[in-house]
Amino acid sequence: MKSGRYEKTVPEINIMKKSWFYMLFTLATLGAMSVCAAATTLYPVVVNDRWGFVNKSGETVINPQFDKADVFAEGLAAVRLGRWGYVDPSGKVAINPQFDKADVFSDGLAAVKLGGGGPTPLNPFGGGGRYGYINSEGKYVVNPQFDDAGTFAGGFAAIKLGGRWGFIDKTGKVVINPQFDEAAAFSEGLAAIKLAGRFGYTDTSGKTVINPQFERAQPFSEGLAGVRSGGKWGFVDKTGKISINAQFDDVGNFVKGLAPARQGKRWGYIDPAGKFVIDPQFDEAAAFSEGLAPVRQSGRWGYMDPSGKIVINPQFDEAASFTNSLAWVKSGGRFGYINASGKYVWNPAK
C-alpha cells in the first residue's frame, strides 16, 4: 500500500505480503505501536540496512542490529536475525528467532509460519509451510496447520485451509468453516468475505448478514462500510441497507464522521450523508488519524485537519497516518518520523 493511502479493497490476509506500509496500516488498525499501557512507545528505524528502534523523542533505544523489524504491539516486536523472533522494549530477545514468518501480536496471539520456500522471481512472496499461533511466551496455542493466517481481531482470526478461508477462535477451534475465496478481519462485529466472485459480510456466528453482491468491500467503521457496485463506491450500514448511493470512484473509511472519497481524479472528504464537506482537490487522500489526514497535492504529501486546513505543508514523497503522536514520512529516498507540528523527531538524513 503506497503513499499511506487507505487500502481500498478487502485486505489480503497473507502475512507473507508485508511491506513497510502494510506495517503502518496494521499499526493504525490495531491502534498499536504502544508497547504496553505504561511503557515507552517505540518506533522501528533502519540505519545502514540494519533495523532498530527509537522512542518518541527520536532517541535510539534498541540499536540497529536486525535484518528487519516490525512494529511493537502488546509489548513485543517481531525481528529477523536469519529467522524471525520477538524482542521486548529493552531489546532483549523474548522469543528466540525460529520462524520463517512472524506477524504482530493481537488479542495476545501472533501468527507465525514454519517451513515453505523463500521468494523466487516467479513467486516473490514465497510459498508453502504452515501457519499457527503463539502466545507472548513463544508457546504454540494453535499448532501450525494452516495454509495462511490473519491477525486476531475481536477474538477471531481468518485462516486458509484447503484453498478456502474460514475463521478460528483463540483456542484454534474452527468456528466458521473454510468456504470463502477471501476473508478479512472482523470489524465492528462483521467481516468482509468473498464468495463466487462477490463480496458480502458474515457475523461471528458464520451467518451471512449481507449477501455477497459487491465487486469490492471494506471493513466497517463507525457503522458504515465502503462497497463497490457497477464500478462506483458507496456505503452500506450493518443491515446491508445502502446509506450512501454508489457514486464515487474510490473511498476510504469513516473516522469521526469524515471519509475520503474520490470523484474523477480528485479526492475530498464526505460526511455520513454522502455530502462533500471538504471539496475534492487532492491527488490522493487517506483517512483521519489523531486529528490529521495525509493528503497529496502536486505530487507531494502533507497533512490536513478536519476543517480542511493544511497544517503540515505538502513536502514528502510518501506519508503514513499518525499513530501515537508520530507519522512515518519519506523524502529523497529516506524515511523519518515527524510530530503533529511537522517537525522531524527522527530525521531521514541520519
C-alpha positions as CSV (number, residue, x, y, z in Angstrom):
1,M,0.0,0.0,0.0
2,K,1.8,3.1,-1.2
3,S,1.7,6.7,0.0
4,G,0.0,5.9,3.2
5,R,-3.4,5.6,1.4
6,Y,-6.1,3.6,2.9
7,E,-6.4,0.2,1.4
8,K,-9.5,0.3,-0.8
9,T,-10.1,-3.4,-1.2
10,V,-10.6,-6.2,1.3
11,P,-7.2,-6.5,3.0
12,E,-5.4,-9.7,1.9
13,I,-4.7,-11.9,4.9
14,N,-1.3,-13.1,3.8
15,I,1.3,-12.2,6.3
16,M,4.0,-13.0,3.7
17,K,3.0,-10.0,1.8
18,K,4.0,-7.5,4.4
19,S,5.5,-4.2,3.3
20,W,6.5,-1.2,5.3
21,F,3.2,0.5,4.6
22,Y,1.4,-2.7,5.5
23,M,3.1,-2.5,8.9
24,L,1.9,1.1,9.3
25,F,-1.6,0.2,8.2
26,T,-1.6,-2.6,10.7
27,L,-0.5,-0.2,13.3
28,A,-3.4,2.1,12.7
29,T,-5.8,-0.8,12.5
30,L,-4.7,-2.2,15.8
31,G,-4.2,1.1,17.5
32,A,-0.8,-0.2,18.3
33,M,2.8,1.0,18.5
34,S,2.5,1.4,22.2
35,V,4.3,-1.4,23.8
36,C,2.1,-1.5,26.9
37,A,-0.1,0.8,28.9
38,A,2.6,2.4,30.9
39,A,5.6,1.7,28.7
40,T,7.6,3.8,26.3
41,T,6.3,3.9,22.7
42,L,8.9,2.6,20.3
43,Y,9.2,3.1,16.5
44,P,11.2,0.9,14.1
45,V,14.0,2.6,12.1
46,V,16.7,1.4,9.7
47,V,20.3,2.6,9.6
48,N,22.8,1.2,7.1
49,D,20.4,-1.6,6.3
50,R,20.1,-2.6,10.0
51,W,16.9,-2.2,12.0
52,G,16.5,-0.9,15.5
53,F,14.0,1.2,17.5
54,V,13.8,4.8,18.7
55,N,11.5,6.5,21.2
56,K,9.1,9.4,20.7
57,S,12.0,11.8,21.0
58,G,14.0,10.1,18.3
59,E,16.5,8.7,20.8
60,T,17.8,5.2,20.0
61,V,16.5,2.7,22.5
62,I,17.4,-0.5,20.7
63,N,20.5,-0.3,18.5
64,P,20.1,-1.1,14.8
65,Q,21.2,-4.8,14.6
66,F,18.4,-6.7,13.0
67,D,17.9,-7.8,9.3
68,K,14.3,-6.5,9.6
69,A,12.0,-5.3,12.3
70,D,8.2,-5.0,12.6
71,V,6.3,-2.6,14.9
72,F,5.7,-3.2,18.6
73,A,2.3,-4.5,19.6
74,E,1.3,-5.7,23.0
75,G,4.9,-5.3,24.3
76,L,6.7,-7.3,21.6
77,A,8.1,-6.7,18.1
78,A,8.9,-9.2,15.5
79,V,12.6,-9.0,14.4
80,R,14.6,-11.1,12.0
81,L,18.1,-12.4,12.6
82,G,18.3,-15.0,9.9
83,R,14.9,-16.2,11.2
84,W,12.1,-14.3,12.9
85,G,11.7,-14.0,16.7
86,Y,10.5,-11.3,19.1
87,V,12.1,-8.7,21.3
88,D,10.8,-6.7,24.3
89,P,11.1,-2.9,24.7
90,S,14.6,-3.3,26.3
91,G,15.8,-5.1,23.2
92,K,16.0,-8.4,25.0
93,V,15.1,-11.4,22.8
94,A,11.8,-12.6,24.4
95,I,11.1,-15.3,21.8
96,N,14.1,-16.9,20.0
97,P,14.4,-16.5,16.3
98,Q,12.9,-19.7,14.9
99,F,10.1,-18.8,12.5
100,D,10.1,-18.3,8.7
101,K,7.5,-15.5,9.1
102,A,6.1,-13.7,12.1
103,D,3.1,-11.3,12.4
104,V,2.3,-8.7,15.1
105,F,0.6,-9.7,18.3
106,S,-3.1,-9.0,18.7
107,D,-5.5,-10.4,21.3
108,G,-2.5,-12.0,22.9
109,L,-1.6,-14.1,19.9
110,A,0.6,-13.8,16.8
111,A,0.5,-15.8,13.6
112,V,3.8,-17.5,12.7
113,K,4.9,-19.6,9.8
114,L,7.2,-22.7,9.7
115,G,8.6,-24.2,6.6
116,G,8.0,-23.3,2.9
117,G,10.2,-21.9,0.2
118,G,11.5,-18.4,0.1
119,P,10.9,-15.8,-2.5
120,T,11.6,-16.5,-6.2
121,P,11.3,-14.4,-9.4
122,L,8.0,-16.2,-10.2
123,N,6.8,-16.1,-6.6
124,P,8.2,-13.0,-4.9
125,F,6.3,-13.8,-1.6
126,G,7.5,-17.4,-1.2
127,G,5.1,-20.3,-0.6
128,G,4.4,-23.4,1.3
129,G,4.8,-24.0,5.0
130,R,2.2,-23.9,7.7
131,Y,0.9,-21.2,9.9
132,G,0.0,-21.4,13.6
133,Y,-0.3,-19.0,16.6
134,I,1.9,-18.5,19.6
135,N,1.4,-16.6,22.8
136,S,3.7,-14.0,24.3
137,E,5.9,-16.7,25.8
138,G,6.5,-18.2,22.4
139,K,4.4,-21.3,23.1
140,Y,2.1,-22.6,20.5
141,V,-1.6,-22.1,21.3
142,V,-2.6,-23.2,17.9
143,N,-0.2,-25.6,16.2
144,P,1.0,-24.9,12.6
145,Q,-1.6,-26.3,10.3
146,F,-3.0,-23.6,8.0
147,D,-2.1,-22.5,4.5
148,D,-2.3,-18.9,5.6
149,A,-3.4,-17.0,8.7
150,G,-4.5,-13.5,9.6
151,T,-4.4,-11.3,12.7
152,F,-6.8,-11.8,15.6
153,A,-9.5,-9.2,16.0
154,G,-12.3,-9.4,18.5
155,G,-11.3,-13.0,19.4
156,F,-11.4,-14.3,15.8
157,A,-8.8,-14.8,13.0
158,A,-9.2,-15.6,9.4
159,I,-7.4,-18.8,8.3
160,K,-6.9,-20.5,5.0
161,L,-7.2,-24.3,4.7
162,G,-7.6,-26.3,1.5
163,G,-7.7,-23.2,-0.6
164,R,-10.6,-21.7,1.3
165,W,-10.9,-19.1,4.1
166,G,-12.7,-19.5,7.4
167,F,-12.3,-18.3,11.0
168,I,-11.0,-19.7,14.2
169,D,-11.3,-18.6,17.8
170,K,-8.4,-18.2,20.2
171,T,-8.3,-21.9,21.1
172,G,-7.8,-22.8,17.5
173,K,-11.3,-24.1,17.1
174,V,-12.8,-23.6,13.7
175,V,-15.9,-21.5,14.3
176,I,-16.7,-20.7,10.7
177,N,-15.8,-23.5,8.3
178,P,-13.4,-22.6,5.4
179,Q,-15.7,-21.8,2.5
180,F,-14.7,-18.3,1.3
181,D,-12.5,-17.2,-1.6
182,E,-11.2,-14.4,0.6
183,A,-11.9,-13.1,4.1
184,A,-10.9,-10.0,6.1
185,A,-10.6,-9.4,9.8
186,F,-13.7,-8.7,11.8
187,S,-14.5,-5.1,12.4
188,E,-17.5,-3.9,14.5
189,G,-18.8,-7.5,14.6
190,L,-18.7,-8.1,10.8
191,A,-16.1,-9.4,8.4
192,A,-16.0,-8.9,4.6
193,I,-15.9,-12.2,2.7
194,K,-15.8,-13.1,-1.0
195,L,-17.8,-16.0,-2.4
196,A,-18.3,-16.8,-6.1
197,G,-16.6,-13.6,-7.1
198,R,-18.7,-11.2,-5.0
199,F,-18.2,-9.6,-1.6
200,G,-20.6,-9.6,1.4
201,Y,-20.4,-9.8,5.2
202,T,-20.6,-12.5,7.8
203,D,-21.1,-12.2,11.5
204,T,-19.1,-14.1,14.2
205,S,-21.6,-17.0,14.2
206,G,-20.9,-17.6,10.5
207,K,-24.3,-16.2,9.4
208,T,-24.2,-14.2,6.2
209,V,-25.8,-11.0,7.2
210,I,-25.1,-9.1,3.9
211,N,-25.3,-11.3,0.9
212,P,-22.3,-11.4,-1.5
213,Q,-23.3,-8.9,-4.2
214,F,-20.5,-6.3,-4.3
215,E,-17.4,-6.0,-6.5
216,R,-15.3,-4.9,-3.6
217,A,-15.9,-4.3,0.1
218,Q,-14.1,-2.6,3.0
219,P,-14.2,-3.1,6.8
220,F,-16.9,-1.4,8.8
221,S,-16.0,1.8,10.6
222,E,-18.5,4.0,12.5
223,G,-21.3,1.7,11.4
224,L,-20.6,2.1,7.7
225,A,-18.6,0.2,5.1
226,G,-17.5,1.2,1.6
227,V,-18.7,-1.2,-1.1
228,R,-18.3,-1.0,-4.9
229,S,-21.1,-1.8,-7.3
230,G,-21.2,-1.1,-11.0
231,G,-17.8,0.4,-10.8
232,K,-18.8,3.0,-8.2
233,W,-18.3,3.2,-4.5
234,G,-21.0,3.9,-1.9
235,F,-21.6,2.8,1.7
236,V,-23.9,0.3,3.5
237,D,-24.9,0.0,7.1
238,K,-24.7,-3.2,9.1
239,T,-28.1,-4.4,7.8
240,G,-26.9,-4.1,4.2
241,K,-29.0,-1.1,3.5
242,I,-27.5,1.5,1.2
243,S,-26.8,4.5,3.3
244,I,-24.8,6.4,0.6
245,N,-25.5,5.7,-3.0
246,A,-22.7,4.4,-5.2
247,Q,-21.4,7.5,-6.9
248,F,-17.6,7.7,-6.0
249,D,-14.6,6.4,-7.9
250,D,-12.9,5.4,-4.7
251,V,-13.5,5.8,-0.9
252,G,-11.7,5.3,2.4
253,N,-13.1,4.6,5.9
254,F,-15.0,7.0,8.2
255,V,-13.2,8.4,11.2
256,K,-15.1,10.9,13.4
257,G,-17.6,11.5,10.7
258,L,-15.3,12.1,7.7
259,A,-14.2,9.7,5.0
260,P,-12.0,10.3,2.0
261,A,-13.8,10.0,-1.3
262,R,-12.7,10.4,-4.9
263,Q,-14.7,11.8,-7.8
264,G,-12.8,11.8,-11.1
265,K,-9.2,12.4,-10.3
266,R,-9.6,14.4,-7.1
267,W,-10.1,13.4,-3.5
268,G,-12.2,15.2,-0.9
269,Y,-14.0,14.2,2.3
270,I,-17.6,13.3,2.8
271,D,-19.9,13.1,5.8
272,P,-22.2,10.1,6.7
273,A,-24.9,11.6,4.4
274,G,-22.5,11.4,1.5
275,K,-22.1,15.2,1.2
276,F,-18.7,16.6,0.5
277,V,-17.6,18.8,3.4
278,I,-14.1,19.2,2.1
279,D,-14.2,19.7,-1.7
280,P,-12.4,17.3,-4.0
281,Q,-9.0,18.9,-4.5
282,F,-6.3,16.4,-3.7
283,D,-4.4,13.9,-5.8
284,E,-4.7,11.3,-3.1
285,A,-6.0,11.3,0.5
286,A,-6.2,9.0,3.5
287,A,-8.5,8.6,6.5
288,F,-8.0,10.8,9.5
289,S,-6.0,9.6,12.5
290,E,-5.3,11.6,15.6
291,G,-6.9,14.6,14.1
292,L,-4.8,14.7,10.9
293,A,-5.1,13.2,7.4
294,P,-2.4,12.6,4.9
295,V,-3.2,14.4,1.6
296,R,-1.2,14.7,-1.7
297,Q,-1.1,17.8,-3.8
298,S,1.2,18.4,-6.8
299,G,3.0,15.1,-6.2
300,R,3.8,15.9,-2.5
301,W,2.2,14.7,0.7
302,G,1.3,16.9,3.7
303,Y,-1.4,16.8,6.4
304,M,-4.8,18.4,6.8
305,D,-7.0,19.0,9.8
306,P,-10.8,18.2,9.9
307,S,-11.7,21.8,8.9
308,G,-9.8,21.3,5.6
309,K,-6.8,23.4,6.6
310,I,-3.4,22.3,5.6
311,V,-1.4,22.2,8.8
312,I,1.8,20.5,7.5
313,N,2.7,21.7,4.0
314,P,3.0,19.1,1.3
315,Q,6.7,18.2,1.1
316,F,7.0,14.4,1.4
317,D,7.3,11.7,-1.3
318,E,5.2,9.4,0.9
319,A,3.4,9.7,4.2
320,A,1.5,7.5,6.6
321,S,-1.1,8.2,9.2
322,F,-0.3,9.5,12.6
323,T,0.0,6.8,15.3
324,N,0.9,7.6,18.9
325,S,1.7,11.2,18.0
326,L,4.2,10.5,15.2
327,A,3.9,9.8,11.5
328,W,6.2,7.9,9.1
329,V,7.3,10.0,6.1
330,K,9.7,9.5,3.2
331,S,11.6,12.2,1.4
332,G,14.5,11.8,-1.0
333,G,14.6,8.1,-0.7
334,R,14.9,8.1,3.1
335,F,12.3,7.8,5.8
336,G,11.8,9.5,9.1
337,Y,9.2,10.4,11.7
338,I,7.5,13.7,12.3
339,N,5.3,15.1,15.0
340,A,2.0,16.9,14.7
341,S,3.8,20.2,14.1
342,G,5.6,18.7,11.1
343,K,8.9,18.7,12.8
344,Y,11.3,15.7,12.4
345,V,11.9,13.8,15.6
346,W,13.9,11.2,13.7
347,N,15.5,12.7,10.5
348,P,15.8,10.7,7.3
349,A,19.2,12.5,6.8
350,K,20.7,10.3,9.5
